[in-house]
Amino acid sequence: MKKIQRIALGLALLAALAGGGVGASAKSSSKTRALSGVVQSIDLRARTIQVREHETGRVVTARVPEGTLLRTSITNQPLVQIERLLPGMTVSVVVQ
């Protein structure tokens, strides 16, 4: 009888830990982070840009909300809207 109770308790703890892990992984994707790199492509309809990161070399797709200004490497106009971006520009973006 005690062996069955221990097995049941172990399974309950395992289920609780697994449920907590799923919740934690879902929350981590909603954090904001800084993204810095070179623009690879721009989709104005979906309002997304693909950026190759300087640090890792990965290509990341970021959604740009309407009215957001992006920091670029252009000295005469450091803040621009997505419509003014060109592939090859260096940008710094805070993404969600």
C-alpha positions in Angstrom: 0.0 0.0 0.0 2.8 2.4 0.9 4.5 1.6 -2.4 1.4 2.6 -4.4 1.1 5.9 -2.4 4.8 6.7 -3.1 4.3 6.0 -6.8 1.2 8.2 -6.9 2.9 11.0 -5.0 5.9 10.8 -7.4 3.6 11.0 -10.4 1.8 13.9 -8.9 5.0 15.8 -8.3 6.2 15.0 -11.8 3.0 16.3 -13.3 3.3 19.5 -11.3 6.9 20.1 -12.4 6.0 19.4 -16.0 3.1 21.9 -15.9 5.3 24.5 -14.3 7.9 24.1 -17.0 5.4 24.6 -19.8 4.1 27.8 -18.2 7.7 29.1 -17.7 8.6 28.4 -21.3 5.5 30.2 -22.6 6.3 33.3 -20.6 9.9 33.5 -21.7 8.9 34.3 -25.4 7.0 37.4 -24.4 10.1 39.2 -22.9 11.5 42.1 -24.8 15.1 42.0 -25.9 17.5 44.2 -27.8 18.4 43.2 -31.3 21.3 44.7 -33.3 22.3 43.7 -36.7 22.0 44.1 -40.5 18.6 44.1 -42.2 18.3 41.2 -44.6 14.7 41.7 -45.8 11.6 43.8 -45.2 7.9 42.8 -45.5 5.8 46.0 -45.3 2.5 44.1 -45.4 3.3 42.0 -42.4 5.4 44.8 -40.9 8.3 42.4 -40.2 12.0 42.6 -40.8 14.6 39.9 -40.9 17.8 40.9 -39.2 21.2 39.1 -39.1 22.5 39.6 -35.5 26.0 40.9 -35.0 26.7 38.7 -32.0 25.4 35.3 -33.1 25.0 35.6 -36.9 21.5 34.2 -36.6 18.7 35.6 -38.8 15.8 36.8 -36.6 12.4 37.9 -37.8 11.0 40.8 -35.8 7.6 42.3 -36.0 7.6 46.1 -35.9 4.4 47.7 -34.5 2.9 50.7 -36.3 4.5 54.0 -35.3 7.7 52.4 -34.0 10.9 54.2 -34.8 14.0 52.1 -35.4 17.6 53.2 -34.6 19.9 53.0 -37.6 23.5 53.6 -38.4 22.7 56.5 -40.7 24.1 59.7 -39.1 21.8 62.3 -40.7 18.6 60.4 -39.7 19.3 58.0 -36.8 15.6 57.1 -36.2 13.4 55.9 -39.1 10.1 54.1 -39.7 10.0 50.6 -41.2 9.0 52.2 -44.6 12.4 54.0 -44.8 14.5 50.9 -44.1 16.7 49.4 -46.8 18.3 45.9 -46.9 21.9 46.2 -45.7 21.3 48.9 -43.1 22.4 48.4 -39.6 19.6 48.7 -37.0 19.1 48.4 -33.3 15.6 47.3 -32.3 13.8 46.3 -29.1 11.6 43.3 -29.9 9.0 41.4 -28.0 
